Amino acid sequence: MNIKLQQLRHFLYVVEEGGFRAAASRANRSQATLSSSIKALESELGRALFEPGNNSILTPFGEECAPKIDQFMQLYHRLETDLQSTALGKYGKIRIATVPSIATKLLPDVLAEYSRRYPDVEISLVDDNSVGVCNRLLAGEVDIALGNLDTTHEQEVTFMPLLADPIGVVCTKNHRLAQFKEGVVWQELLGEPFIYNGTCQLLSHTPAYEINIKPRYEVGNITSLFSLLRNELGVTTLPKLAFPEYDNHLVWIPLIDPIVKRQIGMFSIAGRTLPPQVQLFTQLCSSYIKSLN
């Protein structure tokens, strides 16, 4: 059996309009073309749908077929609408992994605008360190990651740069380093109790790597890091985005020698097409970051 959607649609037009002439006008076809379409449908079904001599009256078989065909066409139209909406990114789910600094500083405004535009898209957000977000992406746990990408996996992902985040020194406001408001050179940190955190690896290929060699403390949790800093147990280096803007006890000072910046961006699995809803999110995120510059 080779029933065509157009044949079913023409059949319903005749039923709804009460005759072939009105149905042909609605279908924007000649009456002869519409009649041929109905005859082809009857031929496929093996029975007449309309009474001979009065082509606006359904046969008993036609009366049984009409609600079934109408139900099918409604399902088809819903499917068509759902597929179009999905293709436009109006439905689905986005799974995002991000470093905490982006989650707190950049993403809230982007997510608010995205949810306003696409209220039916579900969003799953998890924060992790830069290595963790990349590992989650490669493991298939998320669709897209935001953070700074190390060179270990650069061949496995597609990276979209968003902004350059400068590295600075963090200490208490009454620390001697706080006087260098315009910037600090790395040698000033020698002799200071240094607190190593995950972002300190950004100094590895610069002369400042020396301050990483024998840290007084090593922490992996940002809350613990700020607790040690506020209790004057040492100093550290952090990207500017990772520093809380309105901290009453700490200060962030640019590192001016060497000048180091981490490249923040979005990355996804190389060679894979992103779902439509994720593509729309990346476009909105990119536009928002550009508007800040």
BAVEXKOL-5322 format. One line per field, with one value per residue: x, y, z of N, C-alpha, C in turn; residue in three letters; residue number from 0. Coordinates in steps of 0.1 Angstrom, whole numbers, plus 5000, padded with zeros to 4 digits. Example, Ala and Ser with C-alpha at 12.3 -4.5 7.8 and 13.67 -1.06 7.14 Angstrom:
BEGIN
n_px = 5132, 5128 .
n_py = 4943, 4978 .
n_pz = 5078, 5071 .
ca_px = 5123, 5137 .
ca_py = 4955, 4989 .
ca_pz = 5078, 5071 .
c_px = 5132, 5129 .
c_py = 4967, 5000 .
c_pz = 5078, 5079 .
code = ALA, SER .
pos = 0, 1 .
//
This chain:
BEGIN
n_px = 5009, 5005, 4999, 4995, 5003, 4991, 4969, 4953, 4949, 4935, 4912, 4901, 4896, 4875, 4855, 4853, 4846, 4824, 4821, 4835, 4842, 4845, 4865, 4886, 4891, 4900, 4923, 4938, 4938, 4929, 4895, 4895, 4920, 4919, 4899, 4911, 4931, 4916, 4904, 4927, 4934, 4912, 4916, 4940, 4930, 4910, 4883, 4853, 4851, 4833, 4798, 4786, 4775, 4768, 4790, 4795, 4787, 4796, 4805, 4796, 4820, 4837, 4828, 4838, 4865, 4870, 4872, 4895, 4915, 4915, 4924, 4949, 4961, 4961, 4979, 5001, 5005, 5011, 5035, 5050, 5051, 5064, 5089, 5098, 5100, 5119, 5141, 5145, 5155, 5138, 5130, 5142, 5173, 5200, 5232, 5257, 5290, 5311, 5337, 5339, 5342, 5331, 5306, 5296, 5301, 5296, 5277, 5250, 5235, 5234, 5221, 5196, 5186, 5185, 5167, 5145, 5140, 5138, 5118, 5111, 5133, 5153, 5178, 5209, 5233, 5267, 5294, 5330, 5366, 5390, 5402, 5384, 5360, 5366, 5371, 5345, 5332, 5345, 5338, 5312, 5293, 5283, 5272, 5286, 5314, 5327, 5355, 5390, 5411, 5434, 5465, 5465, 5442, 5436, 5434, 5412, 5390, 5368, 5375, 5362, 5372, 5365, 5371, 5400, 5414, 5430, 5458, 5463, 5477, 5466, 5458, 5456, 5440, 5456, 5481, 5516, 5519, 5497, 5501, 5511, 5494, 5492, 5503, 5521, 5553, 5566, 5588, 5584, 5568, 5584, 5596, 5573, 5546, 5532, 5502, 5492, 5470, 5447, 5447, 5472, 5489, 5490, 5512, 5533, 5549, 5564, 5587, 5578, 5572, 5587, 5576, 5557, 5571, 5578, 5553, 5536, 5511, 5487, 5458, 5426, 5401, 5380, 5367, 5381, 5405, 5400, 5395, 5419, 5434, 5420, 5426, 5451, 5472, 5488, 5496, 5483, 5479, 5455, 5430, 5413, 5385, 5380, 5381, 5363, 5342, 5334, 5348, 5355, 5379, 5400, 5423, 5428, 5455, 5470, 5492, 5521, 5546, 5556, 5532, 5503, 5477, 5446, 5430, 5397, 5369, 5345, 5341, 5337, 5330, 5353, 5344, 5318, 5284, 5266, 5236, 5206, 5195, 5217, 5235, 5223, 5225, 5253, 5257, 5243, 5258, 5283, 5277, 5269, 5293, 5309, 5295, 5303, 5329 .
n_py = 4988, 5022, 5049, 5083, 5114, 5137, 5127, 5118, 5142, 5156, 5141, 5147, 5174, 5173, 5161, 5180, 5204, 5197, 5190, 5184, 5207, 5229, 5218, 5215, 5242, 5250, 5234, 5246, 5234, 5220, 5208, 5184, 5174, 5171, 5152, 5130, 5125, 5116, 5093, 5078, 5072, 5057, 5036, 5025, 5017, 5000, 5002, 5023, 5056, 5076, 5080, 5069, 5091, 5110, 5128, 5140, 5126, 5103, 5068, 5039, 5027, 5049, 5066, 5052, 5055, 5082, 5095, 5081, 5088, 5116, 5117, 5106, 5126, 5148, 5139, 5137, 5165, 5175, 5161, 5172, 5199, 5196, 5186, 5207, 5227, 5215, 5215, 5242, 5247, 5250, 5231, 5204, 5196, 5211, 5204, 5215, 5221, 5239, 5261, 5274, 5303, 5313, 5304, 5319, 5346, 5352, 5335, 5337, 5359, 5352, 5327, 5336, 5352, 5333, 5314, 5330, 5333, 5307, 5289, 5263, 5246, 5225, 5230, 5218, 5223, 5221, 5227, 5227, 5221, 5233, 5211, 5191, 5199, 5195, 5168, 5158, 5165, 5150, 5125, 5124, 5134, 5159, 5185, 5207, 5226, 5251, 5271, 5272, 5258, 5232, 5220, 5193, 5180, 5192, 5184, 5168, 5183, 5210, 5244, 5275, 5306, 5331, 5351, 5369, 5363, 5379, 5371, 5376, 5387, 5377, 5389, 5399, 5431, 5446, 5436, 5438, 5437, 5448, 5475, 5478, 5489, 5492, 5470, 5438, 5424, 5391, 5384, 5397, 5380, 5360, 5344, 5349, 5332, 5309, 5300, 5274, 5268, 5253, 5270, 5280, 5266, 5279, 5295, 5280, 5279, 5302, 5326, 5329, 5304, 5296, 5302, 5283, 5260, 5253, 5255, 5269, 5260, 5238, 5238, 5226, 5234, 5262, 5276, 5269, 5280, 5308, 5311, 5305, 5326, 5349, 5346, 5353, 5336, 5333, 5341, 5342, 5334, 5343, 5340, 5369, 5367, 5348, 5360, 5373, 5400, 5419, 5417, 5422, 5419, 5410, 5417, 5420, 5421, 5431, 5409, 5419, 5412, 5382, 5391, 5373, 5355, 5337, 5319, 5320, 5301, 5283, 5248, 5219, 5184, 5175, 5173, 5167, 5175, 5200, 5198, 5216, 5234, 5237, 5250, 5274, 5284, 5287, 5307, 5328, 5331, 5338, 5363, 5378, 5380, 5394, 5418, 5428, 5437 .
n_pz = 5000, 4992, 5003, 5002, 5019, 5009, 4996, 5018, 5030, 5011, 5010, 5036, 5033, 5015, 5030, 5051, 5038, 5025, 4998, 4965, 4949, 4966, 4982, 4964, 4959, 4984, 4986, 4966, 4941, 4909, 4903, 4889, 4894, 4922, 4924, 4911, 4929, 4951, 4940, 4935, 4962, 4970, 4953, 4964, 4989, 4982, 4983, 4979, 4990, 4989, 4981, 4949, 4924, 4942, 4954, 4978, 4999, 5023, 5021, 5040, 5046, 5042, 5062, 5084, 5080, 5081, 5108, 5117, 5098, 5103, 5129, 5126, 5109, 5126, 5146, 5129, 5122, 5148, 5153, 5132, 5139, 5164, 5156, 5140, 5160, 5176, 5159, 5158, 5182, 5204, 5222, 5244, 5261, 5278, 5288, 5309, 5318, 5340, 5351, 5384, 5386, 5362, 5364, 5385, 5378, 5350, 5338, 5350, 5339, 5312, 5313, 5323, 5303, 5282, 5292, 5292, 5265, 5256, 5271, 5274, 5273, 5291, 5316, 5327, 5350, 5361, 5382, 5382, 5385, 5361, 5348, 5355, 5342, 5316, 5315, 5321, 5299, 5279, 5288, 5281, 5298, 5297, 5273, 5266, 5276, 5298, 5304, 5310, 5287, 5289, 5273, 5270, 5260, 5237, 5210, 5210, 5213, 5203, 5204, 5215, 5218, 5243, 5262, 5276, 5307, 5332, 5354, 5388, 5420, 5452, 5484, 5519, 5527, 5544, 5540, 5531, 5503, 5493, 5488, 5463, 5441, 5414, 5403, 5407, 5407, 5401, 5417, 5441, 5456, 5465, 5494, 5507, 5525, 5505, 5489, 5472, 5445, 5421, 5398, 5398, 5381, 5358, 5358, 5352, 5329, 5329, 5342, 5368, 5378, 5399, 5424, 5428, 5435, 5462, 5480, 5509, 5516, 5500, 5483, 5471, 5470, 5466, 5486, 5509, 5502, 5503, 5529, 5542, 5531, 5542, 5568, 5570, 5563, 5542, 5507, 5474, 5438, 5414, 5388, 5376, 5373, 5392, 5416, 5443, 5439, 5458, 5483, 5517, 5530, 5514, 5486, 5451, 5430, 5400, 5383, 5370, 5360, 5353, 5327, 5328, 5313, 5314, 5289, 5284, 5274, 5254, 5250, 5230, 5220, 5195, 5160, 5163, 5159, 5175, 5195, 5184, 5204, 5221, 5203, 5200, 5226, 5228, 5209, 5221, 5245, 5235, 5222, 5244, 5259, 5241, 5242, 5266, 5263 .
ca_px = 5000, 5013, 4991, 5003, 4997, 4983, 4956, 4946, 4946, 4924, 4900, 4895, 4891, 4861, 4846, 4851, 4840, 4811, 4820, 4848, 4845, 4850, 4877, 4896, 4895, 4909, 4936, 4944, 4940, 4917, 4886, 4899, 4932, 4915, 4891, 4921, 4938, 4907, 4903, 4940, 4933, 4902, 4923, 4949, 4922, 4902, 4869, 4849, 4850, 4821, 4787, 4785, 4764, 4767, 4803, 4797, 4782, 4805, 4800, 4798, 4835, 4842, 4825, 4847, 4878, 4871, 4878, 4908, 4924, 4916, 4933, 4963, 4966, 4964, 4992, 5012, 5007, 5018, 5048, 5056, 5053, 5074, 5102, 5103, 5104, 5132, 5151, 5147, 5161, 5128, 5128, 5154, 5180, 5214, 5241, 5268, 5300, 5318, 5345, 5330, 5342, 5322, 5292, 5291, 5303, 5292, 5265, 5236, 5228, 5232, 5210, 5183, 5181, 5182, 5155, 5134, 5137, 5135, 5114, 5109, 5145, 5158, 5192, 5216, 5246, 5276, 5307, 5341, 5378, 5393, 5404, 5371, 5349, 5370, 5369, 5331, 5328, 5350, 5331, 5298, 5283, 5278, 5272, 5295, 5321, 5332, 5366, 5403, 5415, 5448, 5469, 5464, 5431, 5433, 5431, 5399, 5378, 5367, 5375, 5357, 5376, 5355, 5378, 5413, 5412, 5443, 5462, 5468, 5480, 5455, 5463, 5447, 5441, 5466, 5494, 5525, 5518, 5485, 5506, 5514, 5481, 5493, 5507, 5531, 5562, 5566, 5598, 5579, 5562, 5594, 5597, 5559, 5540, 5524, 5491, 5490, 5457, 5447, 5450, 5487, 5497, 5491, 5525, 5543, 5559, 5569, 5597, 5571, 5570, 5595, 5568, 5549, 5579, 5576, 5542, 5533, 5499, 5481, 5443, 5419, 5387, 5380, 5362, 5392, 5415, 5397, 5396, 5433, 5438, 5414, 5432, 5465, 5481, 5496, 5492, 5482, 5476, 5442, 5425, 5405, 5372, 5378, 5382, 5350, 5343, 5331, 5354, 5359, 5392, 5411, 5425, 5434, 5465, 5475, 5506, 5526, 5558, 5551, 5518, 5498, 5462, 5440, 5420, 5384, 5361, 5336, 5346, 5328, 5338, 5356, 5338, 5304, 5275, 5259, 5221, 5202, 5194, 5231, 5241, 5217, 5232, 5267, 5256, 5239, 5269, 5293, 5272, 5269, 5307, 5313, 5289, 5310, 5342 .
ca_py = 5000, 5034, 5060, 5096, 5123, 5146, 5120, 5119, 5156, 5159, 5134, 5154, 5186, 5171, 5159, 5192, 5214, 5192, 5187, 5185, 5220, 5237, 5212, 5219, 5256, 5251, 5228, 5253, 5225, 5219, 5198, 5172, 5169, 5166, 5139, 5120, 5122, 5107, 5080, 5070, 5068, 5046, 5024, 5019, 5011, 4989, 5005, 5036, 5064, 5085, 5073, 5072, 5100, 5121, 5127, 5146, 5117, 5092, 5055, 5034, 5026, 5063, 5071, 5046, 5059, 5097, 5098, 5075, 5097, 5129, 5115, 5104, 5139, 5156, 5134, 5141, 5179, 5177, 5157, 5182, 5211, 5193, 5185, 5221, 5234, 5209, 5220, 5256, 5247, 5254, 5220, 5196, 5198, 5215, 5200, 5224, 5220, 5252, 5265, 5282, 5317, 5316, 5301, 5330, 5360, 5354, 5327, 5341, 5368, 5345, 5317, 5343, 5356, 5321, 5308, 5338, 5331, 5293, 5285, 5248, 5239, 5222, 5233, 5211, 5230, 5216, 5234, 5218, 5228, 5233, 5197, 5184, 5202, 5189, 5153, 5156, 5167, 5139, 5113, 5124, 5138, 5173, 5188, 5218, 5230, 5265, 5272, 5274, 5244, 5229, 5215, 5179, 5174, 5202, 5177, 5161, 5192, 5223, 5254, 5288, 5316, 5341, 5363, 5366, 5366, 5382, 5366, 5386, 5383, 5379, 5390, 5408, 5445, 5452, 5430, 5447, 5436, 5456, 5488, 5478, 5489, 5492, 5457, 5432, 5415, 5378, 5383, 5402, 5369, 5351, 5346, 5350, 5319, 5308, 5290, 5269, 5264, 5247, 5279, 5284, 5259, 5288, 5302, 5269, 5281, 5315, 5327, 5329, 5291, 5293, 5304, 5271, 5249, 5249, 5263, 5266, 5252, 5235, 5236, 5224, 5240, 5277, 5281, 5267, 5289, 5321, 5310, 5307, 5340, 5359, 5344, 5358, 5324, 5333, 5348, 5333, 5340, 5339, 5348, 5380, 5363, 5339, 5368, 5379, 5415, 5428, 5411, 5432, 5416, 5407, 5425, 5414, 5430, 5425, 5404, 5426, 5406, 5382, 5392, 5360, 5355, 5324, 5320, 5314, 5298, 5272, 5237, 5207, 5173, 5178, 5165, 5164, 5186, 5203, 5199, 5230, 5242, 5240, 5259, 5287, 5288, 5291, 5320, 5338, 5333, 5346, 5377, 5384, 5383, 5405, 5431, 5433, 5443 .
ca_pz = 5000, 4990, 5006, 5003, 5028, 5002, 4994, 5030, 5033, 5001, 5015, 5047, 5027, 5009, 5042, 5059, 5030, 5020, 4984, 4958, 4944, 4977, 4987, 4954, 4961, 4996, 4983, 4955, 4930, 4901, 4908, 4883, 4901, 4935, 4921, 4908, 4942, 4959, 4933, 4938, 4976, 4970, 4947, 4974, 5000, 4976, 4985, 4976, 5002, 4987, 4973, 4935, 4920, 4952, 4959, 4991, 5009, 5026, 5022, 5054, 5048, 5043, 5076, 5094, 5077, 5083, 5121, 5118, 5090, 5110, 5141, 5121, 5104, 5138, 5151, 5120, 5124, 5160, 5150, 5123, 5148, 5174, 5149, 5137, 5172, 5181, 5150, 5161, 5195, 5214, 5232, 5246, 5273, 5277, 5300, 5309, 5329, 5340, 5362, 5393, 5384, 5351, 5369, 5393, 5372, 5336, 5333, 5355, 5330, 5300, 5315, 5325, 5289, 5274, 5297, 5288, 5251, 5253, 5285, 5274, 5273, 5305, 5317, 5338, 5352, 5371, 5382, 5385, 5381, 5346, 5344, 5357, 5332, 5303, 5317, 5321, 5284, 5271, 5293, 5276, 5308, 5293, 5259, 5264, 5288, 5298, 5312, 5303, 5282, 5288, 5260, 5271, 5252, 5226, 5198, 5211, 5214, 5195, 5214, 5210, 5228, 5247, 5268, 5283, 5321, 5337, 5366, 5398, 5433, 5462, 5498, 5527, 5524, 5552, 5536, 5525, 5488, 5489, 5485, 5449, 5435, 5399, 5399, 5414, 5400, 5408, 5427, 5454, 5463, 5471, 5508, 5513, 5525, 5492, 5489, 5458, 5441, 5408, 5387, 5398, 5371, 5346, 5359, 5350, 5317, 5330, 5353, 5381, 5383, 5412, 5436, 5429, 5438, 5476, 5486, 5523, 5516, 5487, 5484, 5458, 5472, 5466, 5499, 5518, 5498, 5508, 5544, 5545, 5528, 5551, 5581, 5568, 5563, 5530, 5495, 5462, 5425, 5410, 5377, 5381, 5374, 5403, 5428, 5447, 5437, 5470, 5495, 5526, 5536, 5504, 5474, 5439, 5424, 5387, 5382, 5358, 5355, 5339, 5325, 5324, 5312, 5310, 5278, 5288, 5262, 5254, 5241, 5228, 5214, 5181, 5150, 5166, 5158, 5188, 5193, 5181, 5216, 5226, 5194, 5204, 5239, 5225, 5202, 5231, 5254, 5228, 5220, 5257, 5263, 5233, 5247, 5278, 5259 .
c_px = 5009, 5005, 4999, 4995, 4988, 4969, 4947, 4941, 4934, 4911, 4893, 4890, 4877, 4851, 4843, 4844, 4827, 4810, 4834, 4852, 4851, 4864, 4889, 4901, 4904, 4922, 4944, 4948, 4927, 4908, 4890, 4911, 4928, 4907, 4901, 4928, 4929, 4906, 4916, 4940, 4924, 4908, 4932, 4942, 4914, 4887, 4866, 4847, 4837, 4811, 4787, 4773, 4762, 4780, 4806, 4792, 4792, 4798, 4802, 4813, 4842, 4840, 4834, 4861, 4880, 4878, 4892, 4919, 4925, 4925, 4947, 4969, 4969, 4977, 5003, 5015, 5014, 5032, 5056, 5060, 5064, 5088, 5107, 5107, 5117, 5143, 5155, 5153, 5151, 5126, 5141, 5160, 5194, 5221, 5254, 5277, 5308, 5326, 5337, 5330, 5333, 5308, 5287, 5292, 5296, 5279, 5252, 5229, 5225, 5221, 5197, 5177, 5177, 5169, 5142, 5130, 5132, 5130, 5112, 5121, 5150, 5173, 5198, 5230, 5254, 5289, 5318, 5354, 5380, 5395, 5391, 5361, 5353, 5368, 5354, 5326, 5333, 5343, 5317, 5288, 5277, 5279, 5283, 5302, 5326, 5344, 5379, 5408, 5430, 5452, 5468, 5453, 5427, 5429, 5418, 5387, 5379, 5366, 5371, 5361, 5365, 5362, 5391, 5411, 5426, 5445, 5467, 5471, 5469, 5462, 5453, 5450, 5452, 5480, 5503, 5524, 5506, 5489, 5508, 5501, 5481, 5497, 5519, 5540, 5564, 5577, 5594, 5572, 5571, 5596, 5584, 5554, 5530, 5514, 5489, 5476, 5457, 5451, 5465, 5495, 5498, 5505, 5536, 5553, 5564, 5580, 5591, 5569, 5577, 5586, 5559, 5557, 5577, 5565, 5541, 5521, 5495, 5467, 5437, 5405, 5388, 5376, 5374, 5403, 5413, 5397, 5410, 5438, 5433, 5420, 5447, 5475, 5490, 5490, 5490, 5480, 5463, 5438, 5415, 5390, 5369, 5378, 5368, 5351, 5342, 5336, 5359, 5373, 5403, 5411, 5431, 5442, 5470, 5490, 5512, 5539, 5559, 5536, 5512, 5482, 5458, 5430, 5407, 5376, 5352, 5342, 5336, 5336, 5340, 5349, 5324, 5295, 5267, 5244, 5217, 5201, 5207, 5238, 5235, 5223, 5246, 5267, 5253, 5251, 5280, 5289, 5273, 5283, 5312, 5308, 5296, 5323, 5340 .
c_py = 5012, 5046, 5073, 5105, 5133, 5140, 5121, 5133, 5160, 5153, 5142, 5168, 5184, 5169, 5172, 5203, 5210, 5190, 5189, 5199, 5229, 5232, 5215, 5233, 5257, 5245, 5235, 5244, 5225, 5208, 5184, 5166, 5164, 5153, 5128, 5115, 5113, 5094, 5071, 5065, 5056, 5034, 5017, 5012, 5000, 4991, 5020, 5044, 5073, 5077, 5078, 5081, 5111, 5121, 5135, 5137, 5105, 5078, 5050, 5032, 5039, 5069, 5065, 5051, 5074, 5100, 5093, 5084, 5110, 5127, 5113, 5118, 5148, 5152, 5138, 5156, 5182, 5173, 5167, 5194, 5208, 5192, 5198, 5228, 5229, 5214, 5234, 5258, 5251, 5243, 5213, 5200, 5202, 5211, 5207, 5222, 5233, 5254, 5274, 5297, 5321, 5314, 5313, 5344, 5362, 5347, 5332, 5349, 5361, 5335, 5324, 5346, 5343, 5315, 5317, 5336, 5317, 5286, 5270, 5240, 5237, 5224, 5226, 5218, 5224, 5223, 5224, 5227, 5226, 5219, 5189, 5186, 5196, 5174, 5150, 5156, 5154, 5126, 5113, 5129, 5151, 5175, 5198, 5222, 5244, 5266, 5275, 5260, 5243, 5222, 5200, 5173, 5183, 5196, 5170, 5170, 5204, 5234, 5268, 5298, 5327, 5353, 5359, 5371, 5367, 5375, 5377, 5379, 5386, 5379, 5398, 5422, 5452, 5445, 5440, 5448, 5445, 5470, 5489, 5478, 5488, 5478, 5452, 5424, 5402, 5377, 5388, 5391, 5359, 5354, 5347, 5335, 5319, 5297, 5286, 5264, 5259, 5257, 5283, 5277, 5268, 5296, 5292, 5272, 5296, 5316, 5326, 5315, 5288, 5294, 5292, 5259, 5244, 5258, 5259, 5257, 5249, 5231, 5234, 5230, 5255, 5283, 5280, 5277, 5303, 5322, 5312, 5321, 5350, 5358, 5347, 5347, 5324, 5342, 5338, 5341, 5334, 5346, 5358, 5376, 5354, 5347, 5374, 5394, 5423, 5422, 5422, 5430, 5414, 5417, 5417, 5424, 5424, 5420, 5410, 5421, 5393, 5385, 5379, 5361, 5341, 5327, 5313, 5312, 5286, 5261, 5226, 5196, 5176, 5168, 5162, 5176, 5188, 5203, 5214, 5239, 5246, 5251, 5273, 5293, 5294, 5305, 5331, 5341, 5341, 5360, 5384, 5388, 5394, 5418, 5437, 5440, 5457 .
c_pz = 5000, 4991, 5008, 5012, 5021, 4999, 5006, 5033, 5023, 5006, 5026, 5043, 5022, 5020, 5049, 5051, 5024, 5005, 4977, 4953, 4955, 4982, 4977, 4956, 4973, 4994, 4972, 4944, 4921, 4906, 4902, 4890, 4915, 4934, 4919, 4920, 4951, 4953, 4935, 4952, 4977, 4964, 4956, 4985, 4995, 4978, 4983, 4990, 5001, 4978, 4959, 4932, 4930, 4960, 4972, 5002, 5011, 5026, 5036, 5057, 5050, 5057, 5086, 5092, 5082, 5097, 5123, 5110, 5097, 5121, 5136, 5116, 5116, 5144, 5142, 5121, 5137, 5159, 5142, 5131, 5158, 5168, 5145, 5149, 5177, 5172, 5152, 5175, 5206, 5225, 5234, 5260, 5270, 5290, 5299, 5321, 5328, 5352, 5371, 5390, 5372, 5356, 5377, 5387, 5359, 5333, 5338, 5345, 5317, 5302, 5317, 5312, 5281, 5279, 5293, 5273, 5248, 5267, 5286, 5273, 5288, 5305, 5329, 5339, 5364, 5371, 5387, 5382, 5366, 5341, 5344, 5346, 5319, 5304, 5316, 5306, 5277, 5276, 5288, 5286, 5305, 5278, 5256, 5277, 5287, 5308, 5304, 5299, 5282, 5275, 5259, 5261, 5241, 5213, 5198, 5212, 5204, 5205, 5208, 5221, 5231, 5253, 5274, 5297, 5328, 5351, 5375, 5411, 5443, 5476, 5506, 5524, 5532, 5550, 5529, 5509, 5484, 5485, 5470, 5441, 5420, 5394, 5407, 5405, 5408, 5419, 5441, 5462, 5469, 5486, 5515, 5514, 5513, 5493, 5475, 5456, 5426, 5396, 5387, 5387, 5358, 5346, 5355, 5339, 5317, 5341, 5367, 5386, 5396, 5424, 5438, 5435, 5452, 5483, 5501, 5524, 5502, 5489, 5471, 5459, 5474, 5479, 5509, 5515, 5504, 5523, 5548, 5543, 5538, 5565, 5581, 5569, 5551, 5519, 5484, 5449, 5421, 5397, 5383, 5383, 5387, 5416, 5431, 5446, 5449, 5483, 5504, 5532, 5526, 5493, 5463, 5432, 5411, 5389, 5369, 5352, 5361, 5339, 5320, 5323, 5308, 5299, 5282, 5275, 5264, 5245, 5241, 5221, 5199, 5171, 5152, 5165, 5171, 5185, 5191, 5193, 5222, 5216, 5197, 5217, 5236, 5218, 5212, 5240, 5247, 5226, 5233, 5261, 5254, 5237, 5259, 5275, 5253 .
code = MET, ASN, ILE, LYS, LEU, GLN, GLN, LEU, ARG, HIS, PHE, LEU, TYR, VAL, VAL, GLU, GLU, GLY, GLY, PHE, ARG, ALA, ALA, ALA, SER, ARG, ALA, ASN, ARG, SER, GLN, ALA, THR, LEU, SER, SER, SER, ILE, LYS, ALA, LEU, GLU, SER, GLU, LEU, GLY, ARG, ALA, LEU, PHE, GLU, PRO, GLY, ASN, ASN, SER, ILE, LEU, THR, PRO, PHE, GLY, GLU, GLU, CYS, ALA, PRO, LYS, ILE, ASP, GLN, PHE, MET, GLN, LEU, TYR, HIS, ARG, LEU, GLU, THR, ASP, LEU, GLN, SER, THR, ALA, LEU, GLY, LYS, TYR, GLY, LYS, ILE, ARG, ILE, ALA, THR, VAL, PRO, SER, ILE, ALA, THR, LYS, LEU, LEU, PRO, ASP, VAL, LEU, ALA, GLU, TYR, SER, ARG, ARG, TYR, PRO, ASP, VAL, GLU, ILE, SER, LEU, VAL, ASP, ASP, ASN, SER, VAL, GLY, VAL, CYS, ASN, ARG, LEU, LEU, ALA, GLY, GLU, VAL, ASP, ILE, ALA, LEU, GLY, ASN, LEU, ASP, THR, THR, HIS, GLU, GLN, GLU, VAL, THR, PHE, MET, PRO, LEU, LEU, ALA, ASP, PRO, ILE, GLY, VAL, VAL, CYS, THR, LYS, ASN, HIS, ARG, LEU, ALA, GLN, PHE, LYS, GLU, GLY, VAL, VAL, TRP, GLN, GLU, LEU, LEU, GLY, GLU, PRO, PHE, ILE, TYR, ASN, GLY, THR, CYS, GLN, LEU, LEU, SER, HIS, THR, PRO, ALA, TYR, GLU, ILE, ASN, ILE, LYS, PRO, ARG, TYR, GLU, VAL, GLY, ASN, ILE, THR, SER, LEU, PHE, SER, LEU, LEU, ARG, ASN, GLU, LEU, GLY, VAL, THR, THR, LEU, PRO, LYS, LEU, ALA, PHE, PRO, GLU, TYR, ASP, ASN, HIS, LEU, VAL, TRP, ILE, PRO, LEU, ILE, ASP, PRO, ILE, VAL, LYS, ARG, GLN, ILE, GLY, MET, PHE, SER, ILE, ALA, GLY, ARG, THR, LEU, PRO, PRO, GLN, VAL, GLN, LEU, PHE, THR, GLN, LEU, CYS, SER, SER, TYR, ILE, LYS, SER, LEU, ASN .
pos = 0, 1, 2, 3, 4, 5, 6, 7, 8, 9, 10, 11, 12, 13, 14, 15, 16, 17, 18, 19, 20, 21, 22, 23, 24, 25, 26, 27, 28, 29, 30, 31, 32, 33, 34, 35, 36, 37, 38, 39, 40, 41, 42, 43, 44, 45, 46, 47, 48, 49, 50, 51, 52, 53, 54, 55, 56, 57, 58, 59, 60, 61, 62, 63, 64, 65, 66, 67, 68, 69, 70, 71, 72, 73, 74, 75, 76, 77, 78, 79, 80, 81, 82, 83, 84, 85, 86, 87, 88, 89, 90, 91, 92, 93, 94, 95, 96, 97, 98, 99, 100, 101, 102, 103, 104, 105, 106, 107, 108, 109, 110, 111, 112, 113, 114, 115, 116, 117, 118, 119, 120, 121, 122, 123, 124, 125, 126, 127, 128, 129, 130, 131, 132, 133, 134, 135, 136, 137, 138, 139, 140, 141, 142, 143, 144, 145, 146, 147, 148, 149, 150, 151, 152, 153, 154, 155, 156, 157, 158, 159, 160, 161, 162, 163, 164, 165, 166, 167, 168, 169, 170, 171, 172, 173, 174, 175, 176, 177, 178, 179, 180, 181, 182, 183, 184, 185, 186, 187, 188, 189, 190, 191, 192, 193, 194, 195, 196, 197, 198, 199, 200, 201, 202, 203, 204, 205, 206, 207, 208, 209, 210, 211, 212, 213, 214, 215, 216, 217, 218, 219, 220, 221, 222, 223, 224, 225, 226, 227, 228, 229, 230, 231, 232, 233, 234, 235, 236, 237, 238, 239, 240, 241, 242, 243, 244, 245, 246, 247, 248, 249, 250, 251, 252, 253, 254, 255, 256, 257, 258, 259, 260, 261, 262, 263, 264, 265, 266, 267, 268, 269, 270, 271, 272, 273, 274, 275, 276, 277, 278, 279, 280, 281, 282, 283, 284, 285, 286, 287, 288, 289, 290, 291, 292 .
//
